[in-house]
C-alpha cells in the first residue's frame, strides 16, 4: 500500500512486476500478497466520504455551473470537470459534506487530456467558523491523480485552495477517504 501511495498517489504508475514462475504461473506467496493488497486498496477507497457534498467555487468558467461547476469533481465521470475562465489561475473550491465525516486521505484529479496545470494547492478543513490547514502545508502538482495522506480529522466541510496553476485549473476528481487498515500515516 505504501508503494501505491508513493506511485499512483503521486501521479505515477503502479507496476507490481510479478513474473510467472518457471512453471508459467504466479507463485502462491506472490499471489497472496497481490490479493491482500487488492483487499486493502478496495477497503480504503470503497467509500468516498465526499459523495453527496454540496460544492461551490470562487470562479467558474463563464459563470456556468451547469457545465463547469465543482460538482463535476464528484460525479465519477472522467470527462466532466470543474474549470475556471482562461487567465484565472487561482481558485477556492468548497465542499460542504452531508454531515461530519472523519478522513485521513484526500484525492484530487486533473483532467489530463487538457494538460497538467496545477502547480500548488492547500487543503483546509472547517473548524467551528474558521478554516484551518490540513496536513503538512502547501502541496505541489496534482496531475492525473494525487492522494494526500494526513492526520485523521472530523469535519463537515473541506476547501481546496489552488494557489497557482500554469493555466486555468481543470479538475475532474475529488474524494475523501479514511484509511483505517494499512497502518500507514502521513
PyMOL commands that place a pseudoatom at each C-alpha (Angstrom):
pseudoatom trace, name=CA, resn=UNK, resi=1, chain=A, elem=C, hetatm=0, pos=[0.000, 0.000, 0.000]
pseudoatom trace, name=CA, resn=UNK, resi=2, chain=A, elem=C, hetatm=0, pos=[2.911, 2.318, 0.737]
pseudoatom trace, name=CA, resn=UNK, resi=3, chain=A, elem=C, hetatm=0, pos=[4.187, 1.821, -2.826]
pseudoatom trace, name=CA, resn=UNK, resi=4, chain=A, elem=C, hetatm=0, pos=[0.684, 2.554, -4.170]
pseudoatom trace, name=CA, resn=UNK, resi=5, chain=A, elem=C, hetatm=0, pos=[0.525, 5.846, -2.246]
pseudoatom trace, name=CA, resn=UNK, resi=6, chain=A, elem=C, hetatm=0, pos=[4.014, 6.789, -3.476]
pseudoatom trace, name=CA, resn=UNK, resi=7, chain=A, elem=C, hetatm=0, pos=[3.240, 5.987, -7.124]
pseudoatom trace, name=CA, resn=UNK, resi=8, chain=A, elem=C, hetatm=0, pos=[-0.435, 6.341, -8.052]
pseudoatom trace, name=CA, resn=UNK, resi=9, chain=A, elem=C, hetatm=0, pos=[-0.909, 8.803, -5.195]
pseudoatom trace, name=CA, resn=UNK, resi=10, chain=A, elem=C, hetatm=0, pos=[1.822, 10.993, -6.652]
pseudoatom trace, name=CA, resn=UNK, resi=11, chain=A, elem=C, hetatm=0, pos=[0.732, 10.996, -10.298]
pseudoatom trace, name=CA, resn=UNK, resi=12, chain=A, elem=C, hetatm=0, pos=[2.710, 7.957, -11.393]
pseudoatom trace, name=CA, resn=UNK, resi=13, chain=A, elem=C, hetatm=0, pos=[2.155, 4.360, -12.500]
pseudoatom trace, name=CA, resn=UNK, resi=14, chain=A, elem=C, hetatm=0, pos=[1.978, 1.390, -10.152]
pseudoatom trace, name=CA, resn=UNK, resi=15, chain=A, elem=C, hetatm=0, pos=[3.847, -1.573, -11.569]
pseudoatom trace, name=CA, resn=UNK, resi=16, chain=A, elem=C, hetatm=0, pos=[3.735, -4.720, -9.468]
pseudoatom trace, name=CA, resn=UNK, resi=17, chain=A, elem=C, hetatm=0, pos=[6.172, -6.523, -11.795]
pseudoatom trace, name=CA, resn=UNK, resi=18, chain=A, elem=C, hetatm=0, pos=[5.234, -10.060, -10.795]
pseudoatom trace, name=CA, resn=UNK, resi=19, chain=A, elem=C, hetatm=0, pos=[6.597, -12.511, -13.369]
pseudoatom trace, name=CA, resn=UNK, resi=20, chain=A, elem=C, hetatm=0, pos=[5.353, -16.055, -13.687]
pseudoatom trace, name=CA, resn=UNK, resi=21, chain=A, elem=C, hetatm=0, pos=[7.443, -18.854, -12.234]
pseudoatom trace, name=CA, resn=UNK, resi=22, chain=A, elem=C, hetatm=0, pos=[9.308, -21.415, -14.346]
pseudoatom trace, name=CA, resn=UNK, resi=23, chain=A, elem=C, hetatm=0, pos=[6.020, -23.380, -14.330]
pseudoatom trace, name=CA, resn=UNK, resi=24, chain=A, elem=C, hetatm=0, pos=[4.272, -20.424, -16.008]
pseudoatom trace, name=CA, resn=UNK, resi=25, chain=A, elem=C, hetatm=0, pos=[2.125, -19.461, -13.000]
pseudoatom trace, name=CA, resn=UNK, resi=26, chain=A, elem=C, hetatm=0, pos=[2.215, -16.790, -10.328]
pseudoatom trace, name=CA, resn=UNK, resi=27, chain=A, elem=C, hetatm=0, pos=[3.682, -18.247, -7.127]
pseudoatom trace, name=CA, resn=UNK, resi=28, chain=A, elem=C, hetatm=0, pos=[1.221, -18.673, -4.274]
pseudoatom trace, name=CA, resn=UNK, resi=29, chain=A, elem=C, hetatm=0, pos=[3.141, -16.297, -1.992]
pseudoatom trace, name=CA, resn=UNK, resi=30, chain=A, elem=C, hetatm=0, pos=[3.151, -13.504, -4.581]
pseudoatom trace, name=CA, resn=UNK, resi=31, chain=A, elem=C, hetatm=0, pos=[-0.492, -14.184, -5.420]
pseudoatom trace, name=CA, resn=UNK, resi=32, chain=A, elem=C, hetatm=0, pos=[-1.345, -13.880, -1.721]
pseudoatom trace, name=CA, resn=UNK, resi=33, chain=A, elem=C, hetatm=0, pos=[0.419, -10.500, -1.471]
pseudoatom trace, name=CA, resn=UNK, resi=34, chain=A, elem=C, hetatm=0, pos=[-1.461, -9.220, -4.540]
pseudoatom trace, name=CA, resn=UNK, resi=35, chain=A, elem=C, hetatm=0, pos=[-4.783, -10.413, -3.128]
pseudoatom trace, name=CA, resn=UNK, resi=36, chain=A, elem=C, hetatm=0, pos=[-4.124, -8.788, 0.264]
pseudoatom trace, name=CA, resn=UNK, resi=37, chain=A, elem=C, hetatm=0, pos=[-3.102, -5.516, -1.382]
pseudoatom trace, name=CA, resn=UNK, resi=38, chain=A, elem=C, hetatm=0, pos=[-6.234, -5.570, -3.550]
pseudoatom trace, name=CA, resn=UNK, resi=39, chain=A, elem=C, hetatm=0, pos=[-8.467, -6.118, -0.487]
pseudoatom trace, name=CA, resn=UNK, resi=40, chain=A, elem=C, hetatm=0, pos=[-6.735, -3.288, 1.375]
pseudoatom trace, name=CA, resn=UNK, resi=41, chain=A, elem=C, hetatm=0, pos=[-6.976, -0.830, -1.544]
pseudoatom trace, name=CA, resn=UNK, resi=42, chain=A, elem=C, hetatm=0, pos=[-10.647, -1.652, -2.069]
pseudoatom trace, name=CA, resn=UNK, resi=43, chain=A, elem=C, hetatm=0, pos=[-11.349, -1.233, 1.658]
pseudoatom trace, name=CA, resn=UNK, resi=44, chain=A, elem=C, hetatm=0, pos=[-9.669, 2.184, 1.788]
pseudoatom trace, name=CA, resn=UNK, resi=45, chain=A, elem=C, hetatm=0, pos=[-11.265, 3.583, -1.382]
pseudoatom trace, name=CA, resn=UNK, resi=46, chain=A, elem=C, hetatm=0, pos=[-14.683, 1.887, -1.291]
pseudoatom trace, name=CA, resn=UNK, resi=47, chain=A, elem=C, hetatm=0, pos=[-16.491, 4.837, 0.283]
pseudoatom trace, name=CA, resn=UNK, resi=48, chain=A, elem=C, hetatm=0, pos=[-15.904, 8.376, -0.968]
pseudoatom trace, name=CA, resn=UNK, resi=49, chain=A, elem=C, hetatm=0, pos=[-16.935, 10.414, 2.065]
pseudoatom trace, name=CA, resn=UNK, resi=50, chain=A, elem=C, hetatm=0, pos=[-17.340, 13.482, -0.170]
pseudoatom trace, name=CA, resn=UNK, resi=51, chain=A, elem=C, hetatm=0, pos=[-20.179, 11.839, -2.128]
pseudoatom trace, name=CA, resn=UNK, resi=52, chain=A, elem=C, hetatm=0, pos=[-23.312, 13.923, -1.792]
pseudoatom trace, name=CA, resn=UNK, resi=53, chain=A, elem=C, hetatm=0, pos=[-21.406, 17.077, -0.828]
pseudoatom trace, name=CA, resn=UNK, resi=54, chain=A, elem=C, hetatm=0, pos=[-22.656, 20.485, -1.891]
pseudoatom trace, name=CA, resn=UNK, resi=55, chain=A, elem=C, hetatm=0, pos=[-19.907, 22.304, -3.760]
pseudoatom trace, name=CA, resn=UNK, resi=56, chain=A, elem=C, hetatm=0, pos=[-19.096, 25.867, -4.723]
pseudoatom trace, name=CA, resn=UNK, resi=57, chain=A, elem=C, hetatm=0, pos=[-16.155, 27.662, -6.265]
pseudoatom trace, name=CA, resn=UNK, resi=58, chain=A, elem=C, hetatm=0, pos=[-14.714, 31.170, -6.233]
pseudoatom trace, name=CA, resn=UNK, resi=59, chain=A, elem=C, hetatm=0, pos=[-14.608, 31.145, -10.032]
pseudoatom trace, name=CA, resn=UNK, resi=60, chain=A, elem=C, hetatm=0, pos=[-16.386, 29.008, -12.633]
pseudoatom trace, name=CA, resn=UNK, resi=61, chain=A, elem=C, hetatm=0, pos=[-15.757, 29.157, -16.363]
pseudoatom trace, name=CA, resn=UNK, resi=62, chain=A, elem=C, hetatm=0, pos=[-18.286, 31.531, -17.928]
pseudoatom trace, name=CA, resn=UNK, resi=63, chain=A, elem=C, hetatm=0, pos=[-20.141, 31.546, -14.579]
pseudoatom trace, name=CA, resn=UNK, resi=64, chain=A, elem=C, hetatm=0, pos=[-21.790, 28.390, -15.931]
pseudoatom trace, name=CA, resn=UNK, resi=65, chain=A, elem=C, hetatm=0, pos=[-22.170, 25.978, -13.016]
pseudoatom trace, name=CA, resn=UNK, resi=66, chain=A, elem=C, hetatm=0, pos=[-24.267, 23.660, -15.213]
pseudoatom trace, name=CA, resn=UNK, resi=67, chain=A, elem=C, hetatm=0, pos=[-21.256, 22.944, -17.470]
pseudoatom trace, name=CA, resn=UNK, resi=68, chain=A, elem=C, hetatm=0, pos=[-18.150, 23.614, -15.369]
pseudoatom trace, name=CA, resn=UNK, resi=69, chain=A, elem=C, hetatm=0, pos=[-19.157, 23.671, -11.699]
pseudoatom trace, name=CA, resn=UNK, resi=70, chain=A, elem=C, hetatm=0, pos=[-17.200, 21.876, -8.972]
pseudoatom trace, name=CA, resn=UNK, resi=71, chain=A, elem=C, hetatm=0, pos=[-19.992, 19.281, -8.606]
pseudoatom trace, name=CA, resn=UNK, resi=72, chain=A, elem=C, hetatm=0, pos=[-18.458, 17.588, -11.656]
pseudoatom trace, name=CA, resn=UNK, resi=73, chain=A, elem=C, hetatm=0, pos=[-15.481, 16.661, -9.478]
pseudoatom trace, name=CA, resn=UNK, resi=74, chain=A, elem=C, hetatm=0, pos=[-17.850, 14.357, -7.568]
pseudoatom trace, name=CA, resn=UNK, resi=75, chain=A, elem=C, hetatm=0, pos=[-19.849, 12.711, -10.355]
pseudoatom trace, name=CA, resn=UNK, resi=76, chain=A, elem=C, hetatm=0, pos=[-17.406, 9.888, -11.185]
pseudoatom trace, name=CA, resn=UNK, resi=77, chain=A, elem=C, hetatm=0, pos=[-17.412, 10.802, -14.895]
pseudoatom trace, name=CA, resn=UNK, resi=78, chain=A, elem=C, hetatm=0, pos=[-13.815, 11.227, -16.069]
pseudoatom trace, name=CA, resn=UNK, resi=79, chain=A, elem=C, hetatm=0, pos=[-14.860, 13.516, -18.936]
pseudoatom trace, name=CA, resn=UNK, resi=80, chain=A, elem=C, hetatm=0, pos=[-16.812, 16.070, -16.866]
pseudoatom trace, name=CA, resn=UNK, resi=81, chain=A, elem=C, hetatm=0, pos=[-14.838, 18.644, -14.928]
pseudoatom trace, name=CA, resn=UNK, resi=82, chain=A, elem=C, hetatm=0, pos=[-14.635, 21.887, -12.993]
pseudoatom trace, name=CA, resn=UNK, resi=83, chain=A, elem=C, hetatm=0, pos=[-12.870, 24.723, -14.783]
pseudoatom trace, name=CA, resn=UNK, resi=84, chain=A, elem=C, hetatm=0, pos=[-12.197, 28.438, -14.315]
pseudoatom trace, name=CA, resn=UNK, resi=85, chain=A, elem=C, hetatm=0, pos=[-12.035, 31.095, -17.015]
pseudoatom trace, name=CA, resn=UNK, resi=86, chain=A, elem=C, hetatm=0, pos=[-8.873, 31.420, -19.084]
pseudoatom trace, name=CA, resn=UNK, resi=87, chain=A, elem=C, hetatm=0, pos=[-6.346, 33.523, -17.200]
pseudoatom trace, name=CA, resn=UNK, resi=88, chain=A, elem=C, hetatm=0, pos=[-7.757, 32.591, -13.771]
pseudoatom trace, name=CA, resn=UNK, resi=89, chain=A, elem=C, hetatm=0, pos=[-5.018, 30.505, -12.162]
pseudoatom trace, name=CA, resn=UNK, resi=90, chain=A, elem=C, hetatm=0, pos=[-6.138, 30.654, -8.524]
pseudoatom trace, name=CA, resn=UNK, resi=91, chain=A, elem=C, hetatm=0, pos=[-9.411, 29.310, -7.129]
pseudoatom trace, name=CA, resn=UNK, resi=92, chain=A, elem=C, hetatm=0, pos=[-11.092, 28.049, -3.987]
pseudoatom trace, name=CA, resn=UNK, resi=93, chain=A, elem=C, hetatm=0, pos=[-13.389, 25.053, -4.081]
pseudoatom trace, name=CA, resn=UNK, resi=94, chain=A, elem=C, hetatm=0, pos=[-15.544, 24.339, -1.062]
pseudoatom trace, name=CA, resn=UNK, resi=95, chain=A, elem=C, hetatm=0, pos=[-17.239, 21.029, -0.349]
pseudoatom trace, name=CA, resn=UNK, resi=96, chain=A, elem=C, hetatm=0, pos=[-19.965, 21.033, 2.321]
pseudoatom trace, name=CA, resn=UNK, resi=97, chain=A, elem=C, hetatm=0, pos=[-20.334, 17.423, 3.413]
pseudoatom trace, name=CA, resn=UNK, resi=98, chain=A, elem=C, hetatm=0, pos=[-23.635, 15.795, 4.307]
pseudoatom trace, name=CA, resn=UNK, resi=99, chain=A, elem=C, hetatm=0, pos=[-22.677, 15.696, 7.977]
pseudoatom trace, name=CA, resn=UNK, resi=100, chain=A, elem=C, hetatm=0, pos=[-19.457, 15.357, 9.914]
pseudoatom trace, name=CA, resn=UNK, resi=101, chain=A, elem=C, hetatm=0, pos=[-17.004, 12.925, 8.308]
pseudoatom trace, name=CA, resn=UNK, resi=102, chain=A, elem=C, hetatm=0, pos=[-13.671, 11.537, 9.525]
pseudoatom trace, name=CA, resn=UNK, resi=103, chain=A, elem=C, hetatm=0, pos=[-10.961, 11.111, 6.894]
pseudoatom trace, name=CA, resn=UNK, resi=104, chain=A, elem=C, hetatm=0, pos=[-7.184, 10.907, 6.547]
pseudoatom trace, name=CA, resn=UNK, resi=105, chain=A, elem=C, hetatm=0, pos=[-6.815, 10.807, 2.746]
pseudoatom trace, name=CA, resn=UNK, resi=106, chain=A, elem=C, hetatm=0, pos=[-7.735, 13.435, 0.141]
pseudoatom trace, name=CA, resn=UNK, resi=107, chain=A, elem=C, hetatm=0, pos=[-7.774, 12.525, -3.546]
pseudoatom trace, name=CA, resn=UNK, resi=108, chain=A, elem=C, hetatm=0, pos=[-7.638, 15.087, -6.361]
pseudoatom trace, name=CA, resn=UNK, resi=109, chain=A, elem=C, hetatm=0, pos=[-7.529, 14.592, -10.126]
pseudoatom trace, name=CA, resn=UNK, resi=110, chain=A, elem=C, hetatm=0, pos=[-6.868, 16.895, -13.063]
pseudoatom trace, name=CA, resn=UNK, resi=111, chain=A, elem=C, hetatm=0, pos=[-8.458, 16.338, -16.470]
pseudoatom trace, name=CA, resn=UNK, resi=112, chain=A, elem=C, hetatm=0, pos=[-5.237, 15.278, -18.198]
pseudoatom trace, name=CA, resn=UNK, resi=113, chain=A, elem=C, hetatm=0, pos=[-6.485, 15.493, -21.826]
pseudoatom trace, name=CA, resn=UNK, resi=114, chain=A, elem=C, hetatm=0, pos=[-6.283, 19.283, -21.289]
pseudoatom trace, name=CA, resn=UNK, resi=115, chain=A, elem=C, hetatm=0, pos=[-2.895, 19.037, -19.574]
pseudoatom trace, name=CA, resn=UNK, resi=116, chain=A, elem=C, hetatm=0, pos=[-1.438, 19.087, -16.090]
pseudoatom trace, name=CA, resn=UNK, resi=117, chain=A, elem=C, hetatm=0, pos=[-1.849, 22.628, -14.806]
pseudoatom trace, name=CA, resn=UNK, resi=118, chain=A, elem=C, hetatm=0, pos=[-1.912, 22.971, -11.010]
pseudoatom trace, name=CA, resn=UNK, resi=119, chain=A, elem=C, hetatm=0, pos=[1.444, 23.990, -9.507]
pseudoatom trace, name=CA, resn=UNK, resi=120, chain=A, elem=C, hetatm=0, pos=[0.482, 24.341, -5.837]
pseudoatom trace, name=CA, resn=UNK, resi=121, chain=A, elem=C, hetatm=0, pos=[-2.548, 23.944, -3.587]
pseudoatom trace, name=CA, resn=UNK, resi=122, chain=A, elem=C, hetatm=0, pos=[-3.655, 23.723, 0.031]
pseudoatom trace, name=CA, resn=UNK, resi=123, chain=A, elem=C, hetatm=0, pos=[-6.315, 21.612, 1.737]
pseudoatom trace, name=CA, resn=UNK, resi=124, chain=A, elem=C, hetatm=0, pos=[-8.244, 23.294, 4.542]
pseudoatom trace, name=CA, resn=UNK, resi=125, chain=A, elem=C, hetatm=0, pos=[-10.899, 21.946, 6.895]
pseudoatom trace, name=CA, resn=UNK, resi=126, chain=A, elem=C, hetatm=0, pos=[-13.643, 23.807, 8.704]
pseudoatom trace, name=CA, resn=UNK, resi=127, chain=A, elem=C, hetatm=0, pos=[-13.228, 24.008, 12.466]
pseudoatom trace, name=CA, resn=UNK, resi=128, chain=A, elem=C, hetatm=0, pos=[-16.038, 25.993, 14.047]
pseudoatom trace, name=CA, resn=UNK, resi=129, chain=A, elem=C, hetatm=0, pos=[-16.168, 29.183, 11.963]
pseudoatom trace, name=CA, resn=UNK, resi=130, chain=A, elem=C, hetatm=0, pos=[-12.528, 29.002, 10.884]
pseudoatom trace, name=CA, resn=UNK, resi=131, chain=A, elem=C, hetatm=0, pos=[-10.707, 27.281, 8.028]
pseudoatom trace, name=CA, resn=UNK, resi=132, chain=A, elem=C, hetatm=0, pos=[-7.532, 25.577, 9.214]
pseudoatom trace, name=CA, resn=UNK, resi=133, chain=A, elem=C, hetatm=0, pos=[-4.807, 23.892, 7.142]
pseudoatom trace, name=CA, resn=UNK, resi=134, chain=A, elem=C, hetatm=0, pos=[-4.996, 20.106, 6.962]
pseudoatom trace, name=CA, resn=UNK, resi=135, chain=A, elem=C, hetatm=0, pos=[-1.866, 18.061, 6.585]
pseudoatom trace, name=CA, resn=UNK, resi=136, chain=A, elem=C, hetatm=0, pos=[1.592, 19.477, 6.455]
pseudoatom trace, name=CA, resn=UNK, resi=137, chain=A, elem=C, hetatm=0, pos=[1.265, 22.592, 4.319]
pseudoatom trace, name=CA, resn=UNK, resi=138, chain=A, elem=C, hetatm=0, pos=[1.179, 23.528, 0.668]
pseudoatom trace, name=CA, resn=UNK, resi=139, chain=A, elem=C, hetatm=0, pos=[1.273, 20.702, -1.841]
pseudoatom trace, name=CA, resn=UNK, resi=140, chain=A, elem=C, hetatm=0, pos=[2.722, 20.792, -5.334]
pseudoatom trace, name=CA, resn=UNK, resi=141, chain=A, elem=C, hetatm=0, pos=[1.252, 19.390, -8.531]
pseudoatom trace, name=CA, resn=UNK, resi=142, chain=A, elem=C, hetatm=0, pos=[-1.828, 17.181, -8.862]
pseudoatom trace, name=CA, resn=UNK, resi=143, chain=A, elem=C, hetatm=0, pos=[-1.707, 15.522, -12.297]
pseudoatom trace, name=CA, resn=UNK, resi=144, chain=A, elem=C, hetatm=0, pos=[-3.826, 12.501, -13.172]
pseudoatom trace, name=CA, resn=UNK, resi=145, chain=A, elem=C, hetatm=0, pos=[-4.227, 11.565, -9.511]
pseudoatom trace, name=CA, resn=UNK, resi=146, chain=A, elem=C, hetatm=0, pos=[-2.875, 12.844, -6.231]
pseudoatom trace, name=CA, resn=UNK, resi=147, chain=A, elem=C, hetatm=0, pos=[-3.617, 11.161, -2.900]
pseudoatom trace, name=CA, resn=UNK, resi=148, chain=A, elem=C, hetatm=0, pos=[-2.606, 13.265, 0.084]
pseudoatom trace, name=CA, resn=UNK, resi=149, chain=A, elem=C, hetatm=0, pos=[-2.017, 11.437, 3.361]
pseudoatom trace, name=CA, resn=UNK, resi=150, chain=A, elem=C, hetatm=0, pos=[-2.667, 13.347, 6.553]
pseudoatom trace, name=CA, resn=UNK, resi=151, chain=A, elem=C, hetatm=0, pos=[-3.898, 13.132, 10.097]
pseudoatom trace, name=CA, resn=UNK, resi=152, chain=A, elem=C, hetatm=0, pos=[-7.414, 11.879, 10.775]
pseudoatom trace, name=CA, resn=UNK, resi=153, chain=A, elem=C, hetatm=0, pos=[-9.788, 14.817, 11.073]
pseudoatom trace, name=CA, resn=UNK, resi=154, chain=A, elem=C, hetatm=0, pos=[-13.541, 15.103, 11.553]
pseudoatom trace, name=CA, resn=UNK, resi=155, chain=A, elem=C, hetatm=0, pos=[-15.242, 17.994, 9.797]
pseudoatom trace, name=CA, resn=UNK, resi=156, chain=A, elem=C, hetatm=0, pos=[-18.323, 18.988, 7.856]
pseudoatom trace, name=CA, resn=UNK, resi=157, chain=A, elem=C, hetatm=0, pos=[-16.530, 20.999, 5.168]
pseudoatom trace, name=CA, resn=UNK, resi=158, chain=A, elem=C, hetatm=0, pos=[-13.310, 20.876, 3.136]
pseudoatom trace, name=CA, resn=UNK, resi=159, chain=A, elem=C, hetatm=0, pos=[-11.731, 23.546, 0.975]
pseudoatom trace, name=CA, resn=UNK, resi=160, chain=A, elem=C, hetatm=0, pos=[-9.217, 23.105, -1.832]
pseudoatom trace, name=CA, resn=UNK, resi=161, chain=A, elem=C, hetatm=0, pos=[-7.272, 26.296, -2.467]
pseudoatom trace, name=CA, resn=UNK, resi=162, chain=A, elem=C, hetatm=0, pos=[-5.497, 26.340, -5.827]
pseudoatom trace, name=CA, resn=UNK, resi=163, chain=A, elem=C, hetatm=0, pos=[-2.638, 28.760, -5.189]
pseudoatom trace, name=CA, resn=UNK, resi=164, chain=A, elem=C, hetatm=0, pos=[-1.038, 28.685, -8.624]
pseudoatom trace, name=CA, resn=UNK, resi=165, chain=A, elem=C, hetatm=0, pos=[-1.539, 26.983, -11.969]
pseudoatom trace, name=CA, resn=UNK, resi=166, chain=A, elem=C, hetatm=0, pos=[0.120, 27.182, -15.377]
pseudoatom trace, name=CA, resn=UNK, resi=167, chain=A, elem=C, hetatm=0, pos=[-3.308, 27.793, -16.953]
pseudoatom trace, name=CA, resn=UNK, resi=168, chain=A, elem=C, hetatm=0, pos=[-6.888, 27.745, -15.724]
pseudoatom trace, name=CA, resn=UNK, resi=169, chain=A, elem=C, hetatm=0, pos=[-7.320, 24.724, -13.405]
pseudoatom trace, name=CA, resn=UNK, resi=170, chain=A, elem=C, hetatm=0, pos=[-9.341, 21.814, -14.802]
pseudoatom trace, name=CA, resn=UNK, resi=171, chain=A, elem=C, hetatm=0, pos=[-10.211, 19.223, -12.138]
pseudoatom trace, name=CA, resn=UNK, resi=172, chain=A, elem=C, hetatm=0, pos=[-12.389, 16.143, -12.528]
pseudoatom trace, name=CA, resn=UNK, resi=173, chain=A, elem=C, hetatm=0, pos=[-11.999, 14.274, -9.247]
pseudoatom trace, name=CA, resn=UNK, resi=174, chain=A, elem=C, hetatm=0, pos=[-12.242, 14.900, -5.515]
pseudoatom trace, name=CA, resn=UNK, resi=175, chain=A, elem=C, hetatm=0, pos=[-12.532, 12.367, -2.744]
pseudoatom trace, name=CA, resn=UNK, resi=176, chain=A, elem=C, hetatm=0, pos=[-12.199, 11.961, 0.990]
pseudoatom trace, name=CA, resn=UNK, resi=177, chain=A, elem=C, hetatm=0, pos=[-11.290, 8.559, 2.384]
pseudoatom trace, name=CA, resn=UNK, resi=178, chain=A, elem=C, hetatm=0, pos=[-10.464, 7.009, 5.714]
pseudoatom trace, name=CA, resn=UNK, resi=179, chain=A, elem=C, hetatm=0, pos=[-7.583, 4.530, 5.674]
pseudoatom trace, name=CA, resn=UNK, resi=180, chain=A, elem=C, hetatm=0, pos=[-8.020, 2.581, 8.895]
pseudoatom trace, name=CA, resn=UNK, resi=181, chain=A, elem=C, hetatm=0, pos=[-6.495, -0.642, 7.558]
pseudoatom trace, name=CA, resn=UNK, resi=182, chain=A, elem=C, hetatm=0, pos=[-2.980, -0.042, 6.196]
pseudoatom trace, name=CA, resn=UNK, resi=183, chain=A, elem=C, hetatm=0, pos=[-1.326, 1.424, 9.297]
pseudoatom trace, name=CA, resn=UNK, resi=184, chain=A, elem=C, hetatm=0, pos=[0.382, 3.994, 7.052]
pseudoatom trace, name=CA, resn=UNK, resi=185, chain=A, elem=C, hetatm=0, pos=[0.295, 7.506, 8.461]
pseudoatom trace, name=CA, resn=UNK, resi=186, chain=A, elem=C, hetatm=0, pos=[1.394, 10.701, 6.793]
for i in range(1, 186): cmd.bond("trace and resi %d" % i, "trace and resi %d" % (i + 1))
show_as sticks, trace
zoom trace
